[in-house]
């Protein structure tokens, strides 16, 4: 331990407290500057991430709009009467006939059986 001599009439020597207070001021000022800076950086990063997500969603929306347009064209093509007739005749083997030419004849026994089934 350091020996301190006390002399009457002289002030008692004090430890250097100014150095400690200067260090505390420096730490406090650093914290005051660092916290807003960290908040700014964090917000900037989150803004950039959200901006990236928005641009990806816009690209996805454009792609879905293109796909929708293609599907609408395909739907119109498939619903076209000429296309329906072509599919019916070529793929399904159907024959186009005039409805007035279709005749069906039933004998009395068949008509009775059918009417009994319909009543049930």
RAURDA-V522913 format. One line per field, one symbol per residue. psi: psi as a letter, one per 40 degrees, with the letter a starting at -180 (. if undefined). A space follows every 50 residues. Layout:
psi=???
This chain:
psi=ihhhhhhheiihhiigeddddddddddddddddddddddddddddddddd ddddddddddddddddddddddddddddehdddddddddddefihhihde ehhhhiidddddddddddd.
